[in-house]
Amino acid sequence: MKKSIFAIGIFLALFSSSLLAQTKRTPASAGRAAYIEVEQGVKLHVTDLGEGQPIVLIHGWPLSDEMYEYQYQYLSRKGFRVIGITLRGFGESDKPFGRYDFDVFSDDIKAVLETLKIENAVLGGFSMGGAVVLHYVTKYNAAHVSKLALFGAAAPSWKQREGAPHGIAEADALGLVDQTMTSRQDLIAGFGAAFPAKEGNISKNVEKWLEDINLQSSPYAMTESIKSLLDLDLRPELAKITIPVAIFHGTQDKLCPFPLAEELNQGIKNSSIIRFENSGHALFVEEAEKFNLELEKFAKS
């Protein structure tokens, strides 16, 4: 009888072990967080894909890191760890009441890079994001960053002022701020026509996709951040930049005219312009193949 009970016990133990072995699974996730806290109560959405040299991407106004969908798809399969950060107030990031200026955006980026322990990154920024990353590398002496890429950057001065004749006129700037507070949906819908070099350069589906991303932004953050951009003049800061800089710019850009790229090139010692002859402001989708190849090449150089 005792032998029978012992045998049954062994059988049950083996059966249980077999069952556990069958049900236990190896995690499929790499364990990377989709949200990173940058200050108490404020988390930013982060896309973090691939392995290898880090490329960190900052979106434009009023988009989110989702705009880099086709860059994620390409670069994550080319030996890069590609990280997109959505600034506070936009996309799936938190949208607190408070300041939305370039010091805050730069501080948030530094907090994310420190949390992820990123070093020697290629840091890229589109449109307003181009101004953000320029401010970041000058404020923090290019901490965690070895190269800088600017995509249709709204810099060095997006608003026309003395010595800076390109960009948006004062009256148009005031009108733009007013539109963010009185007809935001119409303003966003109008971006579709102004974004590409010409009608048909991006499909209606892509246009709608970008519009949907824009509509995720906080109205308050949208207004405050564009006011901060209009107040920003980075011309005195450009001489501080010593890391290599690639300036991607569409020659037919209607929102950030091509002469802004030439100003950046003149002001930043170790910089070069990569011209997108068939693009307006939406170069990352208008000439996505060239955009991705040039960014890959710059990162590897």
ABEGO torsion letter per residue (X at the ends): XAAAAAAAAAAAAAAAAAAAAAABBBBABAGBBABBBABBGBBBBBBBBEBEBBBBBBBBOBBBAAAAAAAAAAAAAAGBBBBBBBBBGBEABBBBBEBBBAAAAAAAAAAAAAAAGBBGBBBBBBEAAAAAAAAAAAAAGGBGBABBBBBGBBOABABBBBGBABEBBAAAAAAAAAAAAABAAAAAAAAAAAABABBGABBAAAAAAAAAAAAABBAAAAAAAAAAAAABBAAAAAAABABBBBBBBBAABAABBAAAAAAAAAABABBBBBBBAABBAAAAAABAAAAAAAAAAAAAX
